[in-house]
Amino acid sequence: MSFSAEVKREMVRTQPQPCCLAAEWAAMLYALGSLTFSGGQWGLVLRTDNPYVVRRAQQALMGILGIRAEIALQGREGVRKRYWLSLFGPSCAAALEIAGCPAGTLRHAPKAAMLGRTCCKKAFVRGLFLSCGTVSATERGFHMEFVLPTPQLADCLSGVLGKFGITPGHVMRGDHFGVYLKGADAIADVLTMCGAHGGRLQLEDIRVVRDVRNRVNRRINCESSNIDKAAMSSAIRCENIRKLARAGVKLPATLKEAADARLSFPDDTLEELSTRLGISKSALNHRLRRLDALAADVPDLE
């Protein structure tokens, strides 16, 4: 089961306040619903491939209106299944009215009055995520996205998230409108807002592992880079010392000692080499730099 599916399964176990049922129902209606006219009456249909979502919509209607909507399954073995929730006649009109839509119409977004309470705003976000949201949390990164049918609904969601200090991004997905979050903190806040506390804990676990691994990789890369630089520096110094020897340059005892040690132990670090000679690292570094300066004054032999 994907992380998105686990989170949605957790969200449908939440018990919303009575005032929040209408906001959650409205979110599912605006995201998934469509109107049909047949036999002289209006009908309302919600389509989704997630059985938990269609069952949640059915429970919301039962809690608000005492209406039990019909659920049908479309699809065959080996083909992706689709679930349909349908209402007709007076039941359709009542379900639309609860969401703030006049009979026979479907608004693009709910009225502000429906989302006046903080708990109702959270229920609205939860309803949208159940309907058209996805979330991924891996060591490569975090991503949450809502793919919505209208720009008005996308703007409405952005406004609601903004009330909680969350600023999402926007992207076109074909003829749909994506509202997305990338930061782990923002995604964790939305999961908590929607009642997916277990999902947030799982995300935090992944983030800790990711951060530790990144720190270890940075340290390894840094140490590897330092080793490469030290090896290059040692190779250049050894060549400088050989250049001085070919030119017959007479070295003071202290410089000759440092030169012989470097040639004998080219893989030693500066600290290891200074320990062998019984001098400080800064003293050894000074002597090696003097050797570099002397070699620079010696003309290259053709």
C-alpha positions in Angstrom: 0.0 0.0 0.0 1.4 3.4 -1.0 2.0 6.2 1.6 -1.0 8.1 0.1 -3.3 5.2 0.5 -2.1 4.6 4.1 -2.7 8.3 4.9 -6.2 8.3 3.4 -7.1 5.1 5.2 -6.1 6.9 8.4 -8.1 10.0 7.6 -11.4 8.2 7.0 -11.2 6.9 10.5 -11.4 10.4 12.0 -14.7 11.4 13.6 -15.5 15.0 12.4 -17.7 17.3 14.4 -21.3 17.6 13.1 -20.5 21.1 11.8 -17.6 19.8 9.8 -19.5 17.1 7.8 -20.9 19.7 5.4 -17.5 21.2 4.7 -16.0 17.7 4.1 -18.9 16.7 1.9 -18.6 20.0 -0.1 -14.9 19.3 -0.7 -15.7 15.8 -2.1 -18.6 17.2 -4.2 -16.6 20.0 -5.8 -13.6 17.8 -6.5 -15.4 14.6 -7.7 -19.0 15.5 -8.4 -20.8 16.0 -11.7 -24.5 16.6 -12.5 -26.7 14.6 -14.8 -30.2 15.0 -16.0 -32.3 12.0 -16.7 -36.0 11.1 -16.6 -36.9 14.7 -16.0 -34.9 15.0 -12.8 -31.4 16.1 -11.8 -28.9 13.5 -10.6 -25.6 13.8 -8.8 -22.7 11.4 -9.3 -19.3 11.2 -7.6 -16.7 9.0 -9.3 -13.5 7.8 -7.6 -11.1 4.8 -7.7 -10.8 4.8 -3.9 -13.4 2.8 -2.0 -12.6 4.6 1.3 -13.4 7.9 -0.3 -16.8 6.9 -1.7 -17.7 5.3 1.6 -16.7 8.5 3.5 -19.0 10.5 1.2 -21.8 8.1 1.9 -21.3 8.4 5.6 -21.2 12.2 5.4 -24.6 12.3 3.6 -26.0 9.9 6.1 -24.8 12.0 9.0 -26.0 15.3 7.5 -29.3 14.3 5.8 -30.0 10.8 6.9 -29.7 9.9 3.2 -28.1 6.6 2.1 -26.6 7.2 -1.3 -26.2 4.3 -3.7 -22.7 3.0 -4.5 -21.9 1.1 -7.7 -18.7 -0.6 -8.9 -17.6 -0.3 -12.5 -14.8 -2.3 -13.9 -13.8 -5.9 -14.5 -11.0 -8.2 -13.5 -7.6 -6.8 -14.4 -9.0 -3.3 -15.1 -8.8 -0.4 -12.7 -12.1 -0.2 -10.8 -14.2 2.9 -10.4 -16.7 3.6 -7.6 -19.8 5.6 -8.3 -22.0 7.3 -5.6 -25.3 8.6 -7.0 -28.3 10.6 -5.9 -31.4 11.6 -7.8 -34.4 13.8 -7.3 -35.0 15.4 -3.9 -32.0 13.7 -2.4 -29.8 15.2 -5.1 -31.2 18.7 -4.4 -30.7 18.3 -0.7 -27.1 17.2 -1.1 -26.4 20.1 -3.4 -28.0 22.6 -1.0 -25.9 21.4 1.9 -22.8 22.2 -0.1 -24.2 25.7 -1.0 -25.3 24.9 -4.5 -28.8 25.7 -5.8 -30.8 22.8 -7.3 -29.5 21.8 -10.7 -26.2 23.7 -10.4 -22.7 22.9 -9.2 -20.5 25.8 -7.9 -16.8 25.9 -8.5 -15.9 26.4 -4.8 -17.8 26.7 -1.5 -19.0 29.9 0.0 -16.7 31.5 2.6 -19.5 31.2 5.3 -19.2 27.4 5.1 -15.5 27.5 6.1 -15.9 30.0 8.9 -14.7 27.8 11.7 -11.2 26.4 12.0 -12.4 22.9 12.4 -14.5 23.2 9.2 -11.4 24.5 7.3 -9.5 21.4 8.4 -12.4 19.2 7.3 -12.5 20.9 3.9 -8.8 20.3 3.3 -9.2 16.6 4.5 -12.1 16.2 2.0 -10.1 17.5 -0.8 -7.1 15.4 0.0 -9.3 12.3 0.2 -10.8 13.2 -3.2 -7.8 14.2 -5.3 -4.7 14.4 -3.1 -1.5 12.5 -3.1 1.6 12.5 -0.8 5.0 10.9 -1.1 7.7 10.8 1.6 10.9 9.1 0.6 14.6 9.7 1.3 14.8 11.5 -2.1 12.2 14.2 -1.0 8.7 15.0 0.1 5.7 16.0 -2.1 2.0 16.6 -1.5 -0.4 17.6 -4.3 -4.1 18.3 -4.9 -5.2 18.0 -8.5 -8.4 20.0 -8.7 -10.9 20.5 -11.5 -11.3 24.3 -11.4 -9.0 27.3 -10.7 -11.6 28.6 -8.3 -11.3 25.5 -6.1 -7.5 25.7 -6.3 -7.6 29.3 -5.2 -10.0 28.4 -2.4 -7.7 25.6 -1.1 -4.7 28.0 -1.2 -6.6 30.6 0.8 -7.6 28.0 3.4 -4.0 26.7 3.7 -2.8 30.3 4.0 -5.0 30.7 7.1 -2.7 28.2 8.7 0.5 29.8 7.5 1.1 27.4 4.7 1.9 28.8 1.2 1.5 26.2 -1.6 2.7 26.3 -5.2 0.6 26.0 -8.3 1.0 24.0 -11.5 -1.1 22.9 -14.4 -1.8 19.2 -14.8 -3.3 18.9 -18.3 -6.7 20.5 -17.9 -6.6 20.3 -14.1 -5.1 22.7 -11.5 -2.4 21.4 -9.1 -1.8 22.8 -5.7 1.4 21.4 -4.2 3.7 21.5 -1.2 7.3 20.5 -1.1 8.6 21.3 2.4 8.4 18.5 5.0 7.2 20.9 7.7 4.3 22.1 5.6 3.3 18.6 4.6 3.5 17.4 8.2 1.3 20.3 9.2 -1.4 19.4 6.6 -1.3 15.7 7.7 -1.8 16.7 11.3 -4.6 19.1 10.2 -6.4 16.3 8.4 -6.1 13.9 11.4 -3.3 11.7 9.9 -1.1 11.7 13.0 0.4 8.3 12.1 1.2 9.5 8.7 3.0 12.5 10.2 5.1 10.3 12.5 6.0 8.1 9.5 7.1 11.2 7.6 9.2 12.4 10.5 10.9 9.0 10.7 11.8 9.2 7.0 13.0 12.8 7.4 15.3 11.8 10.3 16.9 9.0 8.3 17.2 11.3 5.3 18.9 14.0 7.3 21.3 11.6 9.0 22.2 10.0 5.7 22.8 13.4 4.1 25.1 14.5 6.9 27.1 11.3 6.6 27.4 11.7 2.9 28.5 15.3 3.2 31.1 14.3 5.7 32.3 11.4 3.5 32.5 13.7 0.5 34.3 16.3 2.5 36.9 13.8 3.8 37.3 12.3 0.3 37.9 15.8 -1.1 40.5 16.5 1.6 42.3 13.2 0.9 42.4 14.0 -2.8 43.8 17.5 -2.1 46.4 16.1 0.3 47.4 13.4 -2.2 47.8 16.1 -5.0 49.8 18.4 -2.7 52.1 15.5 -1.7 52.7 14.5 -5.3 53.5 18.1 -6.3 55.9 18.5 -3.3 57.7 15.2 -4.1 58.2 16.4 -7.7 59.6 19.7 -6.4 62.0 17.9 -4.2 63.2 15.7 -7.1 63.6 18.9 -9.2 65.9 20.3 -6.6 67.9 17.1 -6.5 68.3 17.1 -10.3 69.5 20.7 -10.2 72.1 19.8 -7.5 70.7 22.4 -5.0 72.4 22.1 -1.6 69.7 22.1 1.2 70.1 23.0 4.8 69.9 20.1 7.2 66.4 21.0 8.3 65.1 21.2 4.8 66.9 18.1 3.7 65.4 16.2 6.6 61.9 17.3 5.6 62.5 16.5 1.9 63.8 13.0 2.7 60.8 12.3 4.9 58.3 13.5 2.3 59.9 11.3 -0.4 60.0 8.3 2.0 56.4 8.7 3.2 54.5 10.3 0.4 51.1 9.1 1.7 51.5 10.5 5.2 49.4 13.5 6.2 51.1 16.6 7.4 50.3 15.6 11.0 51.6 12.1 10.6 54.8 13.3 8.9 55.5 15.9 11.6 55.1 13.2 14.3 57.7 11.1 12.6 60.1 14.0 12.6 59.3 15.1 16.1 58.4 18.6 15.2 55.2 20.6 15.1 52.9 20.5 12.1 53.3 24.2 11.5 57.2 23.9 11.5 57.0 21.1 9.0 54.6 23.0 6.8 57.0 26.0 6.9 59.9 23.8 5.7 57.9 22.2 2.9 56.8 25.7 1.7 60.4 26.8 1.6 61.2 23.7 -0.5 58.4 24.8 -2.9 59.8 28.3 -3.1 63.3 27.0 -3.9 61.9 24.7 -6.6 60.0 27.6 -8.1 63.3 29.5 -8.6 65.0 26.5 -10.4 64.5 26.7 -14.1 62.9 23.6 -15.7 65.3 21.4 -17.6 64.5 20.7 -21.2 
